[in-house]
């Protein structure tokens, strides 16, 4: 099977035979406009159009969802790592792990490569900072320590940003039963990197701006109103809690922008708008819960790896600010990122696919595409 199968255009109908955009307009490559042509749309090997819209009846052999089989959690056609029906929690986690097992080079291996691209320069900069003389002032030492502490995390975040886009492509192929190598993944996703960066930058700017606004406004109120210390402390704590809630809400609502950018070939603002629509309604709470659970699992893995590293590092470098600490921190971030980012990014991508299955009957088209590719 070719590794270049793509995804259908966004549609808005909840019915397998609907394929209409919100507001009753026909689906096209965007929202509204003329209906899609009878054949597969042009573009990235089908990304932006995973074949034409679904046929009136079920694909041959499709035994799962939409009144064609035992129901949402019964038997379903499964050409790849997930059954083509609305996904449960176990389906999503199992699909993410199966994707890593079936494509170790394009997930864990690519995780090491991408992480090394960012963490090796970060480690070199950290070593250079370690060798620079520090002034006698407390401020200069604080600035240097802050830079040394933040560099590994910043490098890991940038690596995770790009790796998440690569993993979206790998998951998209794994759902159809296709394998993706490192070279093929790079070729298919490199043109999406600028849009992927734009989506992530705008997402985190929105999150940070929300935090700043929610926290600063009460601070200004406190300064102008002259409330007592107890009242000011309570107001600031409340503002921080509200800011955290708003930040998480925005992160979830905009969090599918990455998979949309890679799999649907959408532009930056269109990807964010698409993510906003896919995460609307009661689906938000389900996406939030599964995302948090995946993050907790990643944190547990990180903690398991960090304990022996911290023991060894503390023995070699008791001060916690030397060369040994810097190098082991970067090395640990590299290993943790390569092991956990493919999982969390895979979960995020499968949540995106699940939303399209539930809202747009994507499973119908995926089943037909997989069967056509298999020659059945």
VOZA-256473 format. One record per residue (C-alpha): residue in three letters; z, y, x. Coordinates in nm, 3 decimals. Layout:
BEGIN
+--------+---------+---------+---------+
: residu :      zz :      yy :      xx :
+--------+---------+---------+---------+
:    ALA :       Z :       Y :       X :
...
+--------+---------+---------+---------+
//
This chain:
BEGIN
+--------+---------+---------+---------+
: residu :      zz :      yy :      xx :
+--------+---------+---------+---------+
:    UNK :   0.000 :   0.000 :   0.000 :
:    UNK :  -0.084 :   0.342 :   0.128 :
:    UNK :   0.200 :   0.567 :   0.237 :
:    UNK :   0.035 :   0.870 :   0.079 :
:    UNK :   0.111 :   0.817 :  -0.287 :
:    UNK :   0.231 :   1.135 :  -0.450 :
:    UNK :   0.433 :   1.261 :  -0.743 :
:    UNK :   0.319 :   1.368 :  -1.087 :
:    UNK :   0.309 :   1.733 :  -1.182 :
:    UNK :   0.614 :   1.874 :  -1.355 :
:    UNK :   0.619 :   1.810 :  -1.727 :
:    UNK :   0.872 :   1.910 :  -1.983 :
:    UNK :   0.864 :   1.647 :  -2.256 :
:    UNK :   1.136 :   1.391 :  -2.310 :
:    UNK :   0.883 :   1.149 :  -2.465 :
:    UNK :   0.659 :   0.915 :  -2.267 :
:    UNK :   0.357 :   1.039 :  -2.464 :
:    UNK :   0.453 :   1.407 :  -2.455 :
:    UNK :   0.375 :   1.542 :  -2.111 :
:    UNK :   0.403 :   1.896 :  -2.235 :
:    UNK :   0.568 :   2.183 :  -2.057 :
:    UNK :   0.867 :   2.366 :  -2.209 :
:    UNK :   0.771 :   2.567 :  -2.512 :
:    UNK :   0.514 :   2.312 :  -2.617 :
:    UNK :   0.253 :   2.418 :  -2.364 :
:    UNK :   0.040 :   2.149 :  -2.200 :
:    UNK :   0.159 :   2.041 :  -1.856 :
:    UNK :  -0.049 :   2.132 :  -1.555 :
:    UNK :   0.036 :   2.180 :  -1.190 :
:    UNK :   0.286 :   2.439 :  -1.306 :
:    UNK :   0.430 :   2.534 :  -1.647 :
:    UNK :   0.164 :   2.591 :  -1.910 :
:    UNK :  -0.209 :   2.630 :  -1.867 :
:    UNK :  -0.472 :   2.372 :  -1.937 :
:    UNK :  -0.396 :   1.999 :  -1.949 :
:    UNK :  -0.436 :   1.799 :  -1.626 :
:    UNK :  -0.773 :   1.635 :  -1.565 :
:    UNK :  -0.829 :   1.272 :  -1.651 :
:    UNK :  -0.819 :   1.157 :  -1.289 :
:    UNK :  -0.558 :   1.206 :  -1.019 :
:    UNK :  -0.514 :   1.573 :  -0.930 :
:    UNK :  -0.623 :   1.693 :  -0.589 :
:    UNK :  -0.384 :   1.761 :  -0.308 :
:    UNK :  -0.148 :   1.588 :  -0.078 :
:    UNK :  -0.247 :   1.229 :  -0.131 :
:    UNK :  -0.125 :   1.264 :  -0.485 :
:    UNK :   0.192 :   1.465 :  -0.425 :
:    UNK :   0.178 :   1.723 :  -0.696 :
:    UNK :   0.019 :   1.451 :  -0.905 :
:    UNK :   0.130 :   1.088 :  -0.879 :
:    UNK :  -0.182 :   0.988 :  -1.064 :
:    UNK :  -0.285 :   1.102 :  -1.411 :
:    UNK :  -0.043 :   1.126 :  -1.706 :
:    UNK :   0.086 :   0.797 :  -1.847 :
:    UNK :  -0.128 :   0.590 :  -2.082 :
:    UNK :  -0.049 :   0.558 :  -2.451 :
:    UNK :   0.106 :   0.214 :  -2.407 :
:    UNK :   0.329 :   0.055 :  -2.144 :
:    UNK :   0.179 :  -0.054 :  -1.812 :
:    UNK :   0.117 :  -0.430 :  -1.786 :
:    UNK :   0.430 :  -0.624 :  -1.700 :
:    UNK :   0.659 :  -0.325 :  -1.753 :
:    UNK :   0.972 :  -0.475 :  -1.903 :
:    UNK :   1.228 :  -0.200 :  -1.896 :
:    UNK :   1.273 :   0.129 :  -2.073 :
:    UNK :   1.131 :   0.329 :  -2.360 :
:    UNK :   1.143 :   0.048 :  -2.614 :
:    UNK :   0.951 :  -0.197 :  -2.396 :
:    UNK :   1.238 :  -0.419 :  -2.289 :
:    UNK :   1.612 :  -0.477 :  -2.294 :
:    UNK :   1.710 :  -0.109 :  -2.259 :
:    UNK :   1.812 :   0.150 :  -2.001 :
:    UNK :   2.014 :  -0.093 :  -1.790 :
:    UNK :   1.824 :  -0.412 :  -1.856 :
:    UNK :   1.525 :  -0.561 :  -1.683 :
:    UNK :   1.276 :  -0.302 :  -1.556 :
:    UNK :   0.972 :  -0.303 :  -1.336 :
:    UNK :   1.082 :  -0.246 :  -0.975 :
:    UNK :   0.811 :  -0.207 :  -0.712 :
:    UNK :   1.048 :  -0.048 :  -0.461 :
:    UNK :   1.410 :   0.036 :  -0.401 :
:    UNK :   1.499 :   0.131 :  -0.760 :
:    UNK :   1.413 :  -0.005 :  -1.104 :
:    UNK :   1.180 :   0.230 :  -1.290 :
:    UNK :   1.414 :   0.336 :  -1.569 :
:    UNK :   1.700 :   0.585 :  -1.603 :
:    UNK :   1.927 :   0.519 :  -1.307 :
:    UNK :   2.297 :   0.439 :  -1.301 :
:    UNK :   2.538 :   0.528 :  -1.023 :
:    UNK :   2.493 :   0.186 :  -0.862 :
:    UNK :   2.114 :   0.218 :  -0.876 :
:    UNK :   2.125 :   0.552 :  -0.697 :
:    UNK :   2.363 :   0.448 :  -0.419 :
:    UNK :   2.193 :   0.111 :  -0.379 :
:    UNK :   1.852 :   0.278 :  -0.366 :
:    UNK :   1.965 :   0.520 :  -0.095 :
:    UNK :   2.104 :   0.235 :   0.117 :
:    UNK :   1.796 :   0.016 :   0.059 :
:    UNK :   1.575 :   0.304 :   0.169 :
:    UNK :   1.765 :   0.326 :   0.497 :
:    UNK :   1.750 :  -0.051 :   0.551 :
:    UNK :   1.379 :  -0.071 :   0.472 :
:    UNK :   1.290 :   0.236 :   0.681 :
:    UNK :   1.540 :   0.251 :   0.968 :
:    UNK :   1.304 :   0.438 :   1.198 :
:    UNK :   1.215 :   0.708 :   0.944 :
:    UNK :   1.579 :   0.753 :   0.833 :
:    UNK :   1.838 :   0.676 :   1.100 :
:    UNK :   1.590 :   0.697 :   1.388 :
:    UNK :   1.448 :   1.025 :   1.265 :
:    UNK :   1.804 :   1.144 :   1.211 :
:    UNK :   1.878 :   1.093 :   1.580 :
:    UNK :   1.555 :   1.267 :   1.683 :
:    UNK :   1.601 :   1.569 :   1.457 :
:    UNK :   1.969 :   1.592 :   1.544 :
:    UNK :   1.891 :   1.579 :   1.917 :
:    UNK :   1.638 :   1.862 :   1.884 :
:    UNK :   1.916 :   2.091 :   1.760 :
:    UNK :   2.231 :   1.948 :   1.918 :
:    UNK :   2.108 :   1.915 :   2.276 :
:    UNK :   2.033 :   2.290 :   2.307 :
:    UNK :   2.363 :   2.360 :   2.130 :
:    UNK :   2.547 :   2.143 :   2.383 :
:    UNK :   2.376 :   2.321 :   2.673 :
:    UNK :   2.472 :   2.661 :   2.533 :
:    UNK :   2.830 :   2.539 :   2.487 :
:    UNK :   2.844 :   2.421 :   2.849 :
:    UNK :   2.710 :   2.757 :   2.961 :
:    UNK :   2.977 :   2.939 :   2.761 :
:    UNK :   3.243 :   2.713 :   2.909 :
:    UNK :   3.138 :   2.822 :   3.256 :
:    UNK :   3.143 :   3.195 :   3.183 :
:    UNK :   3.443 :   3.401 :   3.291 :
:    UNK :   3.656 :   3.519 :   3.003 :
:    UNK :   3.826 :   3.856 :   3.000 :
:    UNK :   4.199 :   3.891 :   2.981 :
:    UNK :   4.192 :   4.023 :   2.625 :
:    UNK :   4.281 :   3.797 :   2.336 :
:    UNK :   3.975 :   3.915 :   2.144 :
:    UNK :   3.727 :   3.792 :   2.405 :
:    UNK :   3.888 :   3.449 :   2.418 :
:    UNK :   3.890 :   3.431 :   2.039 :
:    UNK :   3.520 :   3.516 :   2.019 :
:    UNK :   3.429 :   3.253 :   2.276 :
:    UNK :   3.642 :   2.985 :   2.109 :
:    UNK :   3.488 :   3.072 :   1.773 :
:    UNK :   3.137 :   3.034 :   1.914 :
:    UNK :   3.223 :   2.703 :   2.080 :
:    UNK :   3.373 :   2.572 :   1.756 :
:    UNK :   3.085 :   2.684 :   1.532 :
:    UNK :   2.784 :   2.586 :   1.744 :
:    UNK :   2.795 :   2.209 :   1.676 :
:    UNK :   2.836 :   2.263 :   1.301 :
:    UNK :   2.553 :   2.516 :   1.287 :
:    UNK :   2.320 :   2.288 :   1.483 :
:    UNK :   2.409 :   1.995 :   1.257 :
:    UNK :   2.347 :   2.203 :   0.944 :
:    UNK :   2.000 :   2.305 :   1.066 :
:    UNK :   1.919 :   1.946 :   1.157 :
:    UNK :   2.036 :   1.827 :   0.817 :
:    UNK :   1.818 :   2.087 :   0.645 :
:    UNK :   1.499 :   1.950 :   0.799 :
:    UNK :   1.607 :   1.588 :   0.785 :
:    UNK :   1.671 :   1.620 :   0.412 :
:    UNK :   1.307 :   1.715 :   0.360 :
:    UNK :   1.185 :   1.423 :   0.568 :
:    UNK :   1.411 :   1.183 :   0.378 :
:    UNK :   1.270 :   1.307 :   0.046 :
:    UNK :   0.927 :   1.187 :   0.157 :
:    UNK :   1.064 :   0.851 :   0.274 :
:    UNK :   1.247 :   0.797 :  -0.056 :
:    UNK :   0.937 :   0.893 :  -0.251 :
:    UNK :   0.744 :   0.619 :  -0.074 :
:    UNK :   1.027 :   0.365 :  -0.093 :
:    UNK :   1.040 :   0.401 :  -0.473 :
:    UNK :   0.681 :   0.272 :  -0.484 :
:    UNK :   0.751 :  -0.008 :  -0.236 :
:    UNK :   0.580 :   0.165 :   0.057 :
:    UNK :   0.726 :   0.209 :   0.404 :
:    UNK :   0.708 :   0.535 :   0.596 :
:    UNK :   0.710 :   0.559 :   0.974 :
:    UNK :   0.821 :   0.857 :   1.179 :
:    UNK :   0.469 :   0.974 :   1.263 :
:    UNK :   0.344 :   0.941 :   0.907 :
:    UNK :   0.652 :   1.118 :   0.768 :
:    UNK :   0.599 :   1.407 :   1.008 :
:    UNK :   0.231 :   1.438 :   0.921 :
:    UNK :   0.298 :   1.444 :   0.549 :
:    UNK :   0.591 :   1.687 :   0.555 :
:    UNK :   0.532 :   1.929 :   0.844 :
:    UNK :   0.338 :   2.172 :   0.627 :
:    UNK :   0.636 :   2.191 :   0.388 :
:    UNK :   0.888 :   2.297 :   0.654 :
:    UNK :   0.849 :   2.676 :   0.600 :
:    UNK :   0.895 :   2.639 :   0.224 :
:    UNK :   1.184 :   2.399 :   0.280 :
:    UNK :   1.357 :   2.651 :   0.506 :
:    UNK :   1.297 :   2.925 :   0.249 :
:    UNK :   1.447 :   2.716 :  -0.031 :
:    UNK :   1.759 :   2.635 :   0.167 :
:    UNK :   1.805 :   2.991 :   0.295 :
:    UNK :   1.780 :   3.136 :  -0.056 :
:    UNK :   2.014 :   2.870 :  -0.193 :
:    UNK :   2.285 :   2.941 :   0.058 :
:    UNK :   2.236 :   3.316 :   0.031 :
:    UNK :   2.297 :   3.283 :  -0.343 :
:    UNK :   2.609 :   3.074 :  -0.280 :
:    UNK :   2.749 :   3.313 :  -0.017 :
:    UNK :   2.666 :   3.619 :  -0.226 :
:    UNK :   2.847 :   3.469 :  -0.523 :
:    UNK :   3.153 :   3.402 :  -0.307 :
:    UNK :   3.149 :   3.752 :  -0.163 :
:    UNK :   3.109 :   3.924 :  -0.499 :
:    UNK :   3.375 :   3.715 :  -0.673 :
:    UNK :   3.626 :   3.767 :  -0.391 :
:    UNK :   3.551 :   4.130 :  -0.302 :
:    UNK :   3.559 :   4.271 :  -0.655 :
:    UNK :   3.923 :   4.164 :  -0.717 :
:    UNK :   4.009 :   4.297 :  -0.373 :
:    UNK :   3.872 :   4.637 :  -0.466 :
:    UNK :   4.062 :   4.623 :  -0.796 :
:    UNK :   4.383 :   4.546 :  -0.608 :
:    UNK :   4.325 :   4.831 :  -0.365 :
:    UNK :   4.254 :   5.083 :  -0.642 :
:    UNK :   4.516 :   4.973 :  -0.892 :
:    UNK :   4.809 :   4.955 :  -0.655 :
:    UNK :   4.956 :   4.636 :  -0.802 :
:    UNK :   5.248 :   4.475 :  -0.627 :
:    UNK :   5.222 :   4.213 :  -0.354 :
:    UNK :   5.286 :   3.923 :  -0.591 :
:    UNK :   5.020 :   4.042 :  -0.835 :
:    UNK :   4.770 :   4.105 :  -0.558 :
:    UNK :   4.826 :   3.758 :  -0.409 :
:    UNK :   4.784 :   3.591 :  -0.749 :
:    UNK :   4.466 :   3.786 :  -0.822 :
:    UNK :   4.314 :   3.702 :  -0.485 :
:    UNK :   4.397 :   3.332 :  -0.519 :
:    UNK :   4.243 :   3.328 :  -0.867 :
:    UNK :   3.934 :   3.504 :  -0.734 :
:    UNK :   3.898 :   3.247 :  -0.456 :
:    UNK :   3.919 :   2.961 :  -0.705 :
:    UNK :   3.661 :   3.123 :  -0.932 :
:    UNK :   3.439 :   3.191 :  -0.633 :
:    UNK :   3.457 :   2.826 :  -0.528 :
:    UNK :   3.362 :   2.712 :  -0.880 :
:    UNK :   3.067 :   2.953 :  -0.895 :
:    UNK :   2.951 :   2.849 :  -0.547 :
:    UNK :   2.956 :   2.479 :  -0.637 :
:    UNK :   2.777 :   2.551 :  -0.964 :
:    UNK :   2.498 :   2.739 :  -0.785 :
:    UNK :   2.470 :   2.475 :  -0.513 :
:    UNK :   2.416 :   2.201 :  -0.775 :
:    UNK :   2.178 :   2.405 :  -0.992 :
:    UNK :   1.958 :   2.493 :  -0.693 :
:    UNK :   2.017 :   2.173 :  -0.495 :
:    UNK :   1.701 :   1.992 :  -0.608 :
:    UNK :   1.480 :   2.259 :  -0.457 :
:    UNK :   1.429 :   2.053 :  -0.141 :
:    UNK :   1.289 :   1.738 :  -0.309 :
:    UNK :   1.074 :   1.955 :  -0.537 :
:    UNK :   0.934 :   2.142 :  -0.236 :
:    UNK :   0.840 :   1.821 :  -0.055 :
:    UNK :   0.739 :   1.589 :  -0.337 :
:    UNK :   0.577 :   1.836 :  -0.576 :
:    UNK :   0.441 :   2.074 :  -0.310 :
:    UNK :   0.588 :   2.371 :  -0.495 :
:    UNK :   0.642 :   2.716 :  -0.345 :
:    UNK :   0.988 :   2.851 :  -0.272 :
:    UNK :   1.069 :   3.035 :  -0.594 :
:    UNK :   0.890 :   2.777 :  -0.808 :
:    UNK :   1.097 :   2.503 :  -0.643 :
:    UNK :   1.423 :   2.684 :  -0.715 :
:    UNK :   1.319 :   2.747 :  -1.075 :
:    UNK :   1.222 :   2.383 :  -1.115 :
:    UNK :   1.561 :   2.273 :  -0.978 :
:    UNK :   1.735 :   2.508 :  -1.221 :
:    UNK :   1.557 :   2.347 :  -1.516 :
:    UNK :   1.611 :   1.989 :  -1.399 :
:    UNK :   1.987 :   2.043 :  -1.363 :
:    UNK :   2.038 :   2.219 :  -1.695 :
:    UNK :   2.255 :   2.095 :  -1.980 :
:    UNK :   2.491 :   1.799 :  -1.965 :
:    UNK :   2.298 :   1.656 :  -1.670 :
:    UNK :   2.479 :   1.909 :  -1.449 :
:    UNK :   2.810 :   1.724 :  -1.472 :
:    UNK :   2.658 :   1.388 :  -1.389 :
:    UNK :   2.472 :   1.534 :  -1.091 :
:    UNK :   2.787 :   1.711 :  -0.974 :
:    UNK :   2.999 :   1.396 :  -0.993 :
:    UNK :   2.751 :   1.174 :  -0.809 :
:    UNK :   2.688 :   1.441 :  -0.544 :
:    UNK :   3.061 :   1.484 :  -0.482 :
:    UNK :   3.111 :   1.108 :  -0.460 :
:    UNK :   2.830 :   1.078 :  -0.206 :
:    UNK :   2.987 :   1.360 :  -0.006 :
:    UNK :   3.327 :   1.188 :  -0.011 :
:    UNK :   3.169 :   0.867 :   0.121 :
:    UNK :   3.001 :   1.066 :   0.400 :
:    UNK :   3.335 :   1.230 :   0.484 :
:    UNK :   3.505 :   0.890 :   0.502 :
:    UNK :   3.241 :   0.764 :   0.744 :
:    UNK :   3.284 :   1.079 :   0.950 :
:    UNK :   3.661 :   1.033 :   0.953 :
:    UNK :   3.634 :   0.670 :   1.062 :
:    UNK :   3.410 :   0.772 :   1.353 :
:    UNK :   3.616 :   1.078 :   1.441 :
:    UNK :   3.953 :   0.906 :   1.490 :
:    UNK :   3.870 :   0.698 :   1.802 :
:    UNK :   3.664 :   0.986 :   1.945 :
:    UNK :   3.954 :   1.226 :   1.897 :
:    UNK :   4.195 :   0.985 :   2.066 :
:    UNK :   3.971 :   0.943 :   2.371 :
:    UNK :   3.891 :   1.314 :   2.391 :
:    UNK :   4.256 :   1.411 :   2.357 :
:    UNK :   4.342 :   1.185 :   2.649 :
:    UNK :   4.067 :   1.325 :   2.872 :
:    UNK :   4.094 :   1.688 :   2.761 :
:    UNK :   4.442 :   1.762 :   2.616 :
:    UNK :   4.365 :   2.133 :   2.578 :
:    UNK :   4.083 :   2.062 :   2.332 :
:    UNK :   3.868 :   2.342 :   2.473 :
:    UNK :   3.704 :   2.184 :   2.777 :
:    UNK :   3.366 :   2.036 :   2.859 :
:    UNK :   3.465 :   1.687 :   2.745 :
:    UNK :   3.561 :   1.814 :   2.399 :
:    UNK :   3.237 :   2.008 :   2.364 :
:    UNK :   3.019 :   1.714 :   2.466 :
:    UNK :   3.200 :   1.458 :   2.249 :
:    UNK :   3.189 :   1.692 :   1.948 :
:    UNK :   2.813 :   1.728 :   1.980 :
:    UNK :   2.769 :   1.354 :   2.034 :
:    UNK :   2.981 :   1.271 :   1.731 :
:    UNK :   2.790 :   1.519 :   1.515 :
:    UNK :   2.466 :   1.356 :   1.627 :
:    UNK :   2.582 :   1.006 :   1.531 :
:    UNK :   2.746 :   1.114 :   1.205 :
:    UNK :   2.443 :   1.317 :   1.099 :
:    UNK :   2.201 :   1.033 :   1.173 :
:    UNK :   2.410 :   0.790 :   0.966 :
:    UNK :   2.523 :   1.006 :   0.673 :
:    UNK :   2.245 :   1.259 :   0.612 :
:    UNK :   1.984 :   0.993 :   0.520 :
:    UNK :   2.233 :   0.857 :   0.265 :
:    UNK :   2.336 :   1.188 :   0.107 :
:    UNK :   1.979 :   1.321 :   0.112 :
:    UNK :   1.857 :   0.993 :  -0.038 :
:    UNK :   2.113 :   1.021 :  -0.318 :
:    UNK :   1.998 :   1.378 :  -0.386 :
:    UNK :   1.633 :   1.274 :  -0.400 :
:    UNK :   1.706 :   0.981 :  -0.633 :
:    UNK :   1.902 :   1.215 :  -0.861 :
:    UNK :   1.590 :   1.433 :  -0.876 :
:    UNK :   1.374 :   1.132 :  -0.964 :
:    UNK :   1.628 :   1.019 :  -1.222 :
:    UNK :   1.614 :   1.357 :  -1.392 :
:    UNK :   1.234 :   1.339 :  -1.407 :
:    UNK :   1.253 :   0.987 :  -1.547 :
:    UNK :   1.495 :   1.098 :  -1.817 :
:    UNK :   1.320 :   1.423 :  -1.905 :
:    UNK :   0.952 :   1.354 :  -1.833 :
:    UNK :   0.907 :   0.976 :  -1.851 :
:    UNK :   0.816 :   0.970 :  -1.483 :
:    UNK :   0.890 :   0.596 :  -1.476 :
:    UNK :   0.577 :   0.531 :  -1.683 :
:    UNK :   0.347 :   0.697 :  -1.432 :
:    UNK :   0.528 :   0.550 :  -1.132 :
:    UNK :   0.491 :   0.201 :  -1.279 :
:    UNK :   0.119 :   0.248 :  -1.336 :
:    UNK :   0.068 :   0.400 :  -0.991 :
:    UNK :   0.254 :   0.116 :  -0.820 :
:    UNK :   0.061 :  -0.148 :  -1.011 :
:    UNK :  -0.272 :   0.019 :  -0.938 :
:    UNK :  -0.187 :   0.033 :  -0.568 :
:    UNK :  -0.089 :  -0.335 :  -0.576 :
:    UNK :  -0.416 :  -0.422 :  -0.749 :
:    UNK :  -0.254 :  -0.560 :  -1.065 :
+--------+---------+---------+---------+
//
